[in-house]
Amino acid sequence: MVPTLAGADTRNAQMVVSAYVAPEARVEALGAPGTVVVTAADLALGYKDVSARYRITSNDAHGYLLQFSERAGFTRAIEVRGLGAPVELGVFGATVPQFGGPRRAADLDLQYRLHLAAHVRPGEYTLPVAVSANPL
């Protein structure tokens, strides 16, 4: 005699799961100085060139906005180079779109030309540029 097994009912169900990943963009300073030393030679030129390196991280395939803000200080104008064409910071800074984001991380080498104000004397000053990023 062959034993019979009690059959278990089999049921299938489908469940749809979705997730929303908020777009984000971040800036990490890799080689941006916190301070700038202005010398008598810089004053004679009327400007100081400063190099800075940043890592941009974004998960937005459309890209991101780089935002430059000028901190009050010792400059009369700031020019940013390394973004294709020079960008001059205005009263409200500057916003530069970067289309087609890096999807992970990309390094960005920038040069700031700090046009020195007439009242500046030789010394050490806080870097007058703040950089941030926002997804498009």
MARBA-3410 file (N, C-alpha, C, O; in Angstrom, 1 decimal):
136
0.8,-1.2,0.0,0.0,0.0,0.0,0.9,1.2,0.0,1.9,1.3,0.8 ~ 0.6,2.2,-0.8,1.3,3.4,-1.0,0.6,4.5,-0.1,-0.6,4.8,-0.4 ~ 1.3,5.1,0.8,0.7,6.2,1.6,0.4,7.4,0.7,1.2,7.7,-0.2 ~ -0.6,8.0,1.0,-1.0,9.3,0.3,-0.6,10.5,1.2,-0.9,10.4,2.4 ~ -0.1,11.5,0.6,0.2,12.7,1.4,-0.9,13.7,1.2,-1.5,13.9,0.2
-1.1,14.4,2.3,-2.1,15.4,2.2,-1.5,16.6,1.4,-0.4,17.0,1.7 ~ -2.2,17.0,0.4,-1.8,18.0,-0.5,-1.9,19.4,0.1,-2.9,19.7,0.8 ~ -0.9,20.2,0.0,-1.0,21.6,0.5,-1.5,22.5,-0.7,-1.1,22.3,-1.8 ~ -2.3,23.4,-0.3,-2.7,24.4,-1.4,-1.6,25.3,-1.7,-0.9,25.7,-0.8 ~ -1.4,25.6,-2.9,-0.4,26.5,-3.4,-1.1,27.8,-3.9,-2.0,27.7,-4.7
-0.7,28.9,-3.4,-1.3,30.2,-3.8,-0.2,31.1,-4.2,0.9,31.2,-3.5 ~ -0.4,31.9,-5.2,0.5,32.9,-5.6,-0.1,34.3,-5.4,-1.3,34.5,-5.6 ~ 0.7,35.2,-5.1,0.3,36.6,-5.0,1.4,37.5,-5.6,2.6,37.2,-5.5 ~ 1.0,38.5,-6.2,2.0,39.5,-6.8,1.9,40.8,-6.0,0.8,41.2,-5.6 ~ 3.0,41.3,-5.8,3.1,42.6,-5.0,4.0,43.5,-5.8,5.1,43.1,-6.2
3.6,44.7,-6.0,4.4,45.7,-6.8,5.0,46.6,-5.7,4.3,47.2,-4.9 ~ 6.3,46.8,-5.8,7.0,47.6,-4.9,7.7,48.7,-5.7,8.3,48.4,-6.7 ~ 7.7,49.9,-5.2,8.4,51.0,-5.9,9.1,51.8,-4.9,8.7,51.8,-3.7 ~ 10.1,52.4,-5.3,10.9,53.3,-4.3,11.3,54.6,-5.1,11.5,54.6,-6.3 ~ 11.3,55.6,-4.3,11.7,56.9,-4.8,13.1,57.3,-4.2,13.2,57.3,-3.0
14.0,57.5,-5.0,15.3,58.0,-4.5,15.5,59.5,-4.8,15.5,59.9,-6.0 ~ 15.5,60.3,-3.8,15.6,61.7,-4.0,16.9,62.1,-4.6,18.0,61.6,-4.2 ~ 16.9,62.9,-5.6,18.2,63.4,-6.2,18.9,64.2,-5.2,18.4,65.0,-4.5 ~ 20.2,64.0,-5.3,21.1,64.8,-4.4,22.4,65.1,-5.1,22.8,64.4,-6.0 ~ 23.1,66.1,-4.6,24.4,66.5,-5.1,25.1,67.1,-3.9,24.6,67.9,-3.1
26.4,66.8,-3.8,27.2,67.2,-2.7,28.6,67.7,-3.2,29.1,67.2,-4.3 ~ 29.2,68.6,-2.5,30.6,69.0,-2.8,31.4,68.7,-1.6,31.1,69.0,-0.4 ~ 32.6,68.1,-1.8,33.6,67.9,-0.8,34.9,68.5,-1.2,35.4,68.3,-2.3 ~ 35.4,69.4,-0.3,36.6,70.0,-0.6,37.8,69.1,-0.4,38.0,68.5,0.7 ~ 38.5,68.8,-1.5,39.7,67.9,-1.4,41.0,68.7,-1.2,41.9,68.3,-0.5
41.0,69.9,-1.8,42.2,70.7,-1.8,41.9,72.2,-1.8,42.7,72.9,-2.5 ~ 40.9,72.6,-1.2,40.6,74.0,-1.1,41.1,74.6,0.1,40.8,74.1,1.2 ~ 42.0,75.6,0.0,42.5,76.2,1.2,41.5,76.9,2.0,40.5,77.5,1.5 ~ 41.6,76.9,3.3,40.7,77.6,4.2,41.1,79.1,4.3,40.3,79.9,4.5 ~ 42.4,79.3,4.1,42.9,80.7,4.1,43.7,81.0,2.9,44.2,80.1,2.2
43.9,82.3,2.7,44.7,82.8,1.6,45.7,83.8,2.2,45.3,84.7,2.9 ~ 47.0,83.7,1.8,48.0,84.6,2.2,48.2,85.6,1.1,48.6,85.2,0.0 ~ 48.0,86.9,1.4,48.1,88.0,0.4,49.5,88.6,0.7,49.7,89.1,1.9 ~ 50.3,88.7,-0.3,51.7,89.3,-0.1,51.7,90.7,-0.8,50.8,91.1,-1.5 ~ 52.8,91.4,-0.5,53.0,92.7,-1.2,53.0,92.5,-2.7,52.6,93.4,-3.4
53.6,91.4,-3.2,53.7,91.2,-4.6,52.3,91.0,-5.2,52.0,91.5,-6.3 ~ 51.4,90.3,-4.4,50.0,90.2,-4.9,49.3,91.5,-5.0,48.5,91.8,-5.9 ~ 49.5,92.4,-4.0,48.9,93.7,-4.0,49.4,94.5,-5.2,48.6,95.3,-5.8 ~ 50.7,94.3,-5.5,51.2,95.1,-6.7,50.5,94.6,-8.0,50.3,95.4,-8.9 ~ 50.2,93.3,-8.1,49.5,92.7,-9.2,48.0,93.1,-9.2,47.4,93.4,-10.3
47.5,93.3,-8.0,46.1,93.6,-7.9,45.2,92.4,-7.8,43.9,92.5,-7.7 ~ 45.8,91.2,-7.8,45.0,90.0,-7.7,45.8,88.9,-7.1,47.0,88.9,-7.0 ~ 45.1,87.8,-6.6,45.8,86.6,-6.1,45.1,85.4,-6.7,43.9,85.3,-6.7 ~ 45.9,84.5,-7.3,45.3,83.3,-7.9,45.4,82.2,-6.9,46.4,82.0,-6.2 ~ 44.3,81.4,-6.7,44.2,80.3,-5.8,43.6,79.1,-6.5,42.6,79.2,-7.2
44.2,78.0,-6.3,43.7,76.7,-6.8,42.9,76.0,-5.7,43.2,76.0,-4.6 ~ 41.9,75.3,-6.2,41.1,74.5,-5.3,40.6,73.2,-6.0,40.3,73.3,-7.2 ~ 40.5,72.2,-5.3,40.0,70.9,-5.9,38.8,70.4,-5.0,38.8,70.4,-3.8 ~ 37.8,70.0,-5.7,36.5,69.5,-5.1,36.1,68.2,-5.7,36.5,67.9,-6.8 ~ 35.4,67.4,-4.9,34.8,66.2,-5.4,33.3,66.4,-5.4,32.7,66.7,-4.4
32.7,66.2,-6.6,31.2,66.4,-6.7,30.6,65.0,-6.8,31.0,64.2,-7.5 ~ 29.6,64.8,-5.9,28.9,63.5,-5.9,27.4,63.8,-6.2,26.8,64.7,-5.5 ~ 26.9,63.1,-7.2,25.5,63.3,-7.5,24.9,62.0,-8.0,25.6,61.2,-8.7 ~ 23.6,61.8,-7.8,22.9,60.7,-8.3,21.9,61.1,-9.3,21.0,60.3,-9.7 ~ 21.9,62.3,-9.8,20.9,62.8,-10.7,21.5,62.8,-12.1,22.5,63.5,-12.4
20.9,62.0,-13.0,21.4,61.8,-14.4,21.3,63.1,-15.2,22.0,63.3,-16.2 ~ 20.5,64.0,-14.7,20.3,65.3,-15.5,21.5,66.2,-15.2,21.8,67.1,-16.0 ~ 22.1,66.1,-14.0,23.2,67.0,-13.7,23.0,67.7,-12.4,22.1,67.2,-11.5 ~ 23.6,68.8,-12.2,23.6,69.5,-10.9,23.9,71.0,-11.1,24.4,71.4,-12.2 ~ 23.6,71.8,-10.2,23.9,73.2,-10.2,25.0,73.4,-9.2,24.9,73.1,-8.0
26.1,74.0,-9.7,27.2,74.5,-8.8,26.9,75.9,-8.4,26.6,76.7,-9.2 ~ 26.9,76.1,-7.1,26.6,77.5,-6.6,27.8,78.0,-5.9,28.4,77.4,-5.0 ~ 28.2,79.2,-6.3,29.3,79.9,-5.7,28.8,81.1,-5.0,28.1,81.9,-5.5 ~ 29.2,81.3,-3.7,28.8,82.4,-2.9,30.1,83.1,-2.5,31.1,82.5,-2.2 ~ 30.0,84.4,-2.5,31.1,85.3,-2.1,30.9,85.7,-0.6,29.9,86.2,-0.3
31.9,85.4,0.1,31.9,85.8,1.5,32.5,87.2,1.6,33.5,87.5,0.8 ~ 32.0,88.0,2.4,32.5,89.4,2.6,33.9,89.3,3.0,34.3,88.5,3.7 ~ 34.7,90.2,2.4,36.1,90.2,2.8,37.0,91.1,2.0,36.7,92.3,2.0 ~ 38.0,90.6,1.4,39.1,91.4,0.9,39.1,91.5,-0.6,40.1,92.0,-1.2 ~ 38.0,91.1,-1.3,38.0,91.2,-2.8,37.0,92.2,-3.3,36.0,92.5,-2.6
37.3,92.7,-4.5,36.3,93.5,-5.2,35.6,92.7,-6.3,34.5,93.1,-6.8 ~ 36.2,91.6,-6.7,35.6,90.7,-7.7,36.3,89.3,-7.6,37.5,89.2,-7.2 ~ 35.6,88.3,-7.9,36.1,86.9,-8.0,35.8,86.3,-9.3,34.6,86.3,-9.7 ~ 36.8,85.7,-9.9,36.6,85.0,-11.2,36.9,83.6,-11.0,37.9,83.2,-10.3 ~ 36.0,82.7,-11.5,36.2,81.2,-11.3,36.6,80.7,-12.7,35.9,80.9,-13.7
37.7,79.9,-12.7,38.1,79.3,-14.0,38.1,77.8,-13.8,38.4,77.3,-12.7 ~ 37.9,77.0,-14.9,38.0,75.6,-14.8,36.6,74.9,-15.1,36.5,73.7,-15.0 ~ 35.7,75.8,-15.5,34.3,75.3,-15.8,34.0,75.4,-17.3,32.8,75.4,-17.7 ~ 35.0,75.5,-18.1,34.8,75.8,-19.6,35.1,77.2,-19.9,36.0,77.5,-20.7 ~ 34.2,78.1,-19.4,34.4,79.6,-19.6,34.5,80.2,-18.2,33.9,79.7,-17.3
35.3,81.3,-18.1,35.4,82.0,-16.8,34.0,82.5,-16.3,33.2,82.9,-17.2 ~ 33.8,82.4,-15.0,32.6,82.9,-14.4,32.9,83.9,-13.4,33.8,83.7,-12.6 ~ 32.3,85.1,-13.4,32.5,86.1,-12.4,31.4,86.1,-11.4,30.2,86.1,-11.8 ~ 31.7,86.1,-10.1,30.7,86.1,-9.1,30.2,87.5,-9.0,30.9,88.5,-8.9 ~ 28.9,87.6,-9.0,28.2,88.9,-8.8,27.8,89.1,-7.4,28.3,88.4,-6.5
27.0,90.0,-7.1,26.5,90.4,-5.8,25.9,89.1,-5.1,26.0,88.9,-3.9 ~ 25.1,88.4,-5.9,24.5,87.2,-5.4,25.2,85.9,-5.7,24.6,84.8,-5.7 ~ 26.5,86.0,-6.0,27.3,84.8,-6.4,27.1,84.4,-7.8,26.8,85.3,-8.7 ~ 27.1,83.1,-8.1,26.9,82.6,-9.4,26.4,81.2,-9.3,26.8,80.4,-8.4 ~ 25.6,80.8,-10.3,25.1,79.5,-10.4,25.4,78.9,-11.7,25.1,79.6,-12.7
26.1,77.8,-11.8,26.5,77.2,-13.1,26.0,75.8,-13.2,26.3,74.9,-12.4 ~ 25.1,75.6,-14.2,24.6,74.2,-14.4,25.6,73.3,-15.0,26.4,73.7,-15.9 ~ 25.7,72.1,-14.5,26.5,71.1,-15.0,25.6,69.9,-15.5,25.1,69.2,-14.6 ~ 25.4,69.8,-16.8,24.5,68.8,-17.3,25.1,67.5,-17.4,26.3,67.3,-17.6 ~ 24.3,66.4,-17.2,24.8,65.0,-17.2,25.7,64.8,-16.1,26.9,64.6,-16.2
25.1,64.7,-14.9,25.9,64.5,-13.7,26.8,63.3,-13.7,26.6,62.4,-14.5 ~ 27.8,63.3,-12.8,28.7,62.2,-12.7,28.2,60.8,-12.3,28.9,59.8,-12.5 ~ 27.0,60.8,-11.8,26.3,59.6,-11.3,27.0,59.0,-10.1,26.4,58.2,-9.4 ~ 28.2,59.3,-9.8,28.9,58.9,-8.6,29.7,60.0,-8.1,29.2,60.9,-7.4 ~ 30.9,60.1,-8.5,31.8,61.2,-8.0,32.7,61.6,-9.2,33.2,60.8,-10.0
33.0,62.9,-9.2,33.9,63.5,-10.2,34.7,64.6,-9.5,34.2,65.3,-8.7 ~ 36.0,64.6,-9.8,36.8,65.7,-9.2,36.8,66.9,-10.1,36.8,66.8,-11.4 ~ 36.8,68.0,-9.5,36.8,69.3,-10.2,37.9,70.2,-9.8,38.0,70.5,-8.6 ~ 38.8,70.6,-10.7,39.9,71.5,-10.4,39.5,72.9,-10.8,39.2,73.2,-12.0 ~ 39.5,73.8,-9.9,39.1,75.2,-10.1,40.3,76.1,-9.8,41.1,75.8,-8.9
40.3,77.3,-10.4,41.2,78.4,-10.1,40.4,79.6,-9.8,39.5,79.9,-10.6 ~ 40.6,80.3,-8.7,40.0,81.5,-8.4,41.0,82.6,-8.6,42.1,82.6,-8.1 ~ 40.5,83.6,-9.3,41.3,84.9,-9.4,40.6,85.9,-8.5,39.5,86.3,-8.8 ~ 41.3,86.2,-7.4,40.7,87.1,-6.4,41.2,88.5,-6.7,42.4,88.8,-6.4 ~ 40.4,89.3,-7.2,40.7,90.7,-7.5,40.7,91.5,-6.2,39.6,91.6,-5.5
41.8,92.0,-5.7,41.9,92.5,-4.4,41.3,93.9,-4.2,41.5,94.8,-5.1 ~ 40.7,94.1,-3.1,40.1,95.5,-2.8,41.2,96.4,-2.5,42.3,96.0,-2.1 ~ 40.9,97.7,-2.6,42.0,98.7,-2.4,42.4,98.8,-1.0,43.6,99.2,-0.7 ~ 41.6,98.4,0.0,41.9,98.6,1.4,42.8,97.4,2.0,43.2,97.4,3.1 ~ 43.0,96.4,1.1,43.7,95.1,1.6,45.1,95.4,1.9,45.8,96.1,1.1
45.6,94.8,2.9,47.0,94.8,3.3,47.6,93.4,3.3,46.8,92.5,3.4 ~ 48.9,93.2,3.3,49.4,91.9,3.3,48.9,91.2,4.6,48.8,91.8,5.7 ~ 48.6,89.9,4.5,48.2,89.1,5.6,47.5,87.9,5.2,47.4,87.5,4.0 ~ 46.9,87.2,6.2,46.2,86.0,6.0,44.7,86.2,6.1,44.2,86.8,7.0 ~ 43.9,85.7,5.1,42.5,86.0,5.0,41.8,84.7,4.8,42.3,83.7,4.2
40.5,84.6,5.2,39.7,83.4,4.9,39.3,83.4,3.4,39.1,84.4,2.8 ~ 39.4,82.2,2.8,39.0,82.1,1.4,37.6,82.6,1.2,36.7,82.2,1.9 ~ 37.5,83.6,0.3,36.2,84.3,0.2,35.1,83.6,-0.7,34.2,84.3,-1.1 ~ 35.3,82.3,-1.0,34.4,81.6,-1.9,33.8,80.4,-1.1,34.6,79.6,-0.6 ~ 32.5,80.2,-1.2,31.9,79.0,-0.7,31.2,78.3,-1.9,30.6,79.0,-2.7
31.4,77.0,-2.0,30.8,76.2,-3.1,29.8,75.2,-2.6,30.1,74.5,-1.6 ~ 28.7,75.1,-3.3,27.7,74.0,-2.9,27.1,73.5,-4.2,27.4,74.1,-5.3 ~ 26.4,72.4,-4.1,25.8,71.8,-5.3,24.4,71.4,-5.0,24.1,70.9,-3.9 ~ 23.5,71.5,-6.0,22.1,71.0,-5.9,21.7,70.3,-7.1,22.2,70.6,-8.2 ~ 20.9,69.2,-7.0,20.5,68.5,-8.2,19.6,69.4,-9.1,19.0,70.3,-8.6
19.6,69.1,-10.4,18.8,69.9,-11.3,17.3,69.5,-11.1,16.4,70.1,-11.8
END
